Amino acid sequence: MPSKSKQKHRSVSTSTTPTHTSKAASTTTPAAASTASKTMGKSFSTEFNPDYTFVKQDLRRIGTLAGIFFVVLVVLSFFLR
């Protein structure tokens, strides 16, 4: 009987806030408007920011073991000739 595959379904909600048009908002400079939009975007950020610390540790361990085994093979080749 085949085993069930475990899959996680991720849902990303993208909510938009209604924009209010006012006279004060239309008189702002483009730099101030872009700064305001950047700060508004940070509160609803959906950036994917993974943590690769375990992957780095595993790769370092694999590299160390591969180096050790390579040295052992070279040393054994001198003794077995």
C-alpha positions in Angstrom: 0.0 0.0 0.0 1.6 3.3 -1.0 2.2 5.8 1.8 0.4 9.1 1.9 2.6 12.0 1.0 2.5 14.9 3.5 2.2 18.2 1.8 1.7 21.5 3.5 -0.5 24.0 1.7 0.5 27.6 2.2 -2.0 30.3 1.7 -0.8 33.8 1.3 -3.4 36.5 2.1 -3.0 39.7 0.2 -5.2 42.3 1.8 -5.4 45.7 0.4 -6.3 48.7 2.4 -8.7 51.2 0.8 -7.1 54.4 -0.3 -8.5 57.7 0.8 -8.1 60.6 -1.5 -7.8 63.9 0.2 -6.5 67.3 -0.7 -3.5 66.9 1.7 -2.6 63.6 0.1 -2.5 65.1 -3.4 -0.2 67.9 -2.3 2.6 65.6 -1.0 5.8 65.2 -2.8 6.6 62.0 -4.7 9.4 61.2 -2.3 7.1 61.4 0.7 4.5 59.3 -1.1 7.1 56.6 -1.9 8.3 56.6 1.7 4.8 56.3 3.0 4.0 53.4 0.6 7.2 51.6 1.7 6.3 51.9 5.4 2.7 50.7 4.6 4.1 47.7 2.7 6.2 46.6 5.6 3.3 46.0 7.9 1.7 43.6 5.3 4.9 42.1 4.0 4.7 38.7 2.4 8.5 38.3 1.8 9.9 34.9 2.0 12.9 35.0 4.3 14.2 31.5 5.0 16.7 30.6 7.6 19.6 28.5 6.2 21.7 28.1 9.3 21.0 24.3 9.5 21.7 23.9 5.8 25.1 25.7 6.2 26.0 23.5 9.2 25.1 20.3 7.3 27.1 21.4 4.2 30.1 22.2 6.4 29.8 18.8 8.0 29.6 17.0 4.7 32.6 18.9 3.3 34.6 18.1 6.4 33.8 14.4 6.2 34.5 14.3 2.4 37.9 15.9 3.0 38.7 13.5 5.8 37.8 10.5 3.7 39.8 11.8 0.7 42.9 12.1 2.9 42.3 8.6 4.3 42.1 7.2 0.8 45.4 9.0 -0.2 47.2 7.7 2.9 45.9 4.2 2.3 47.0 4.2 -1.3 50.6 4.7 -0.1 50.4 1.8 2.3 48.7 -0.7 0.0 51.2 -0.4 -2.9 
